[in-house]
Amino acid sequence: MFRKLAEERQVLLEKFQELAAADPSIDRLVDERTMAEAERGDVVVDGQLAGWVLKEISDLRVLLTAPLVVRLERIAARDRVSLEEARRQTLHREGLQAERYRKHYGFSVDDWSIYHLILDTSFGSIEDTAKILLAAALTAKNAKMGKSLEKNPGPQPIPAGTNPS
């Protein structure tokens, strides 16, 4: 939503970050759009503030993270910039965001206490990460519907010495 709003206003993302630091109405507009999207239901909302903005209505809050060097390599490849430029942009952006969130919302980006799941995405492949996220989403959905995995345990191991066919 933040990137989309920057595009709508035809402002480079880095400059838009600086504008948002001085003008809390930008974050509030992003929050309103995020909330409207979430209220439609059955959606995944991705964003640094999404966990906080949707704290009261979300069924599952996940923080995806990775070590800085991994993040920088991914950003450099995605944006086709040098590793040093990725580092400069990332540290600048994250510094502005941390200050903005503290000032406008009163929380620290280092406070991960609201998340149900914190997952280091460098641990496995994209496919492995997707499997973990799907399992977490299904668990959250079952919990919301009052089901537990014990009531519906799924496939069971086949006892030794038996023929499964």
Contacts in CASP RR format, 6 or more apart in sequence:
PFRMAT RR
TARGET T0000
AUTHOR 0000-0000-0000
METHOD contacts of the structure
MODEL  1
MFRKLAEERQVLLEKFQELAAADPSIDRLVDERTMAEAERGDVVVDGQLA
GWVLKEISDLRVLLTAPLVVRLERIAARDRVSLEEARRQTLHREGLQAER
YRKHYGFSVDDWSIYHLILDTSFGSIEDTAKILLAAALTAKNAKMGKSLE
KNPGPQPIPAGTNPS
1 30 0 8 1.000
1 33 0 8 1.000
1 34 0 8 1.000
1 37 0 8 1.000
1 47 0 8 1.000
2 16 0 8 1.000
2 20 0 8 1.000
2 30 0 8 1.000
2 47 0 8 1.000
3 13 0 8 1.000
5 16 0 8 1.000
5 26 0 8 1.000
5 29 0 8 1.000
5 30 0 8 1.000
5 33 0 8 1.000
6 12 0 8 1.000
6 13 0 8 1.000
6 16 0 8 1.000
9 16 0 8 1.000
11 19 0 8 1.000
14 89 0 8 1.000
14 92 0 8 1.000
14 93 0 8 1.000
16 26 0 8 1.000
17 92 0 8 1.000
17 93 0 8 1.000
17 96 0 8 1.000
17 97 0 8 1.000
17 100 0 8 1.000
18 96 0 8 1.000
19 26 0 8 1.000
20 26 0 8 1.000
20 27 0 8 1.000
20 96 0 8 1.000
20 100 0 8 1.000
21 96 0 8 1.000
21 99 0 8 1.000
21 100 0 8 1.000
21 103 0 8 1.000
24 104 0 8 1.000
27 49 0 8 1.000
27 100 0 8 1.000
27 104 0 8 1.000
27 105 0 8 1.000
30 49 0 8 1.000
31 49 0 8 1.000
31 53 0 8 1.000
34 45 0 8 1.000
34 47 0 8 1.000
34 49 0 8 1.000
34 50 0 8 1.000
34 53 0 8 1.000
34 54 0 8 1.000
35 53 0 8 1.000
35 54 0 8 1.000
35 57 0 8 1.000
37 43 0 8 1.000
37 45 0 8 1.000
38 45 0 8 1.000
38 54 0 8 1.000
38 57 0 8 1.000
38 58 0 8 1.000
39 57 0 8 1.000
45 51 0 8 1.000
45 54 0 8 1.000
45 58 0 8 1.000
48 97 0 8 1.000
48 101 0 8 1.000
48 109 0 8 1.000
49 101 0 8 1.000
49 105 0 8 1.000
50 58 0 8 1.000
50 61 0 8 1.000
51 58 0 8 1.000
51 61 0 8 1.000
51 114 0 8 1.000
51 115 0 8 1.000
52 105 0 8 1.000
52 107 0 8 1.000
52 114 0 8 1.000
54 61 0 8 1.000
55 61 0 8 1.000
55 114 0 8 1.000
59 140 0 8 1.000
59 141 0 8 1.000
59 143 0 8 1.000
59 144 0 8 1.000
60 116 0 8 1.000
60 117 0 8 1.000
60 136 0 8 1.000
60 137 0 8 1.000
60 140 0 8 1.000
61 114 0 8 1.000
61 115 0 8 1.000
61 116 0 8 1.000
61 117 0 8 1.000
62 115 0 8 1.000
62 116 0 8 1.000
62 117 0 8 1.000
62 118 0 8 1.000
62 119 0 8 1.000
62 133 0 8 1.000
62 136 0 8 1.000
63 112 0 8 1.000
63 115 0 8 1.000
63 117 0 8 1.000
63 118 0 8 1.000
63 119 0 8 1.000
64 119 0 8 1.000
64 121 0 8 1.000
64 129 0 8 1.000
65 118 0 8 1.000
65 119 0 8 1.000
65 120 0 8 1.000
65 121 0 8 1.000
66 74 0 8 1.000
66 120 0 8 1.000
66 121 0 8 1.000
66 122 0 8 1.000
67 120 0 8 1.000
67 122 0 8 1.000
68 90 0 8 1.000
70 121 0 8 1.000
70 122 0 8 1.000
71 90 0 8 1.000
72 83 0 8 1.000
72 86 0 8 1.000
72 87 0 8 1.000
72 90 0 8 1.000
73 83 0 8 1.000
73 86 0 8 1.000
75 81 0 8 1.000
75 86 0 8 1.000
75 89 0 8 1.000
75 90 0 8 1.000
76 82 0 8 1.000
76 83 0 8 1.000
76 85 0 8 1.000
76 86 0 8 1.000
79 86 0 8 1.000
79 89 0 8 1.000
81 89 0 8 1.000
94 109 0 8 1.000
97 109 0 8 1.000
98 108 0 8 1.000
98 109 0 8 1.000
98 110 0 8 1.000
101 107 0 8 1.000
101 108 0 8 1.000
101 109 0 8 1.000
102 108 0 8 1.000
112 118 0 8 1.000
116 136 0 8 1.000
116 140 0 8 1.000
117 136 0 8 1.000
119 129 0 8 1.000
119 132 0 8 1.000
119 133 0 8 1.000
121 129 0 8 1.000
123 129 0 8 1.000
139 149 0 8 1.000
142 148 0 8 1.000
142 149 0 8 1.000
142 152 0 8 1.000
158 164 0 8 1.000
END
